[in-house]
Amino acid sequence: PRAFSLSLAGFIEEPERKYCFECATEEQCQEWVEALKRASYEFLRRSLIFYRNEIQKMTGKDPLEQYGISEEARFQLGTHR
């Protein structure tokens, strides 16, 4: 209950990396797991989509337009995998 592991795939040098972590308490372990989830690509992607939609509702404008992000890229941000 005080340990967890993290496997990373896709590195050319090492196709499968595994890191093992041990914490002083179970609570500390859960905090680390939650922090890693919040730092994941998918979590950040969903957050971007949510806040983009909220800004668009409030202003009536797509906040990504001002940065010259193409229509195609905006469409990709809006699709859920």
N, C-alpha and C positions, 0 to 999 in steps of 0.2 A: 504493500500500500504506500510505501515511501519512495518507490522507484518507478521510473518509466523509461521507455526507449523511443528513439526517433529514427526512422529509416528514411534516407534520402536516395532517390533513384535518379539516374540521368546524367551523372557525371562521366565524362569520357575516361578519365584516369581510373576511376573506381565506379563501376556501374551500380554498385549497391553499398552505400555507407550506412552504418548504424551507430548511433550514439546512445550510451546508457547514462542516465542521470539518477542520482540518489539525493534525497532531501532530508533535512533534519526532522520534519514533521509531515504528516499526511496533508495537512492544510497547505503547507508550503508547496508540496508536490502539485496539488490541484491549482494553485495560483500560477505555477509555471506552465502547466498544461493549457490553462485558459489564455495566458499571455501569448503562447505560441500559436494558438488557434486564431487569436485576434490579429496576429502578424501575418497570417497566411494570405496568399494571393487571392483566393476565392472570397475570403471575408472582406478584404479591402475592395475587391471588385464589386461585391454586393453593396458595400457602403457607398462607393462612388455612384452607383446607379440610383440608390435611394436618395442621396442628397442632391444629385442632379435633378431628379424628378421633383423633389420638394422645392428647389430653387425655381424650376420651370413653372410650377403651380403658383408660386408667390409673385414672380415677375412677368410671366408670360413669355420669357425668352429662354432659349437653351444656353446655359452658361458655358458650354464648350465652343459655341460659335465664335466667341471673341478670341479664341486661341487658334482659329483656323483649322480645327479638326474636321476632317472630311465627313460628309454625310454617311459614307460607308462605315467609317470608324464609329460614328455615333450609333449606327444601327447595330454594330457588333457589340457595343457596350450594353445595349438594351436587350440582347438575347440571353436567355438563361440556358445553361448547359445541363 
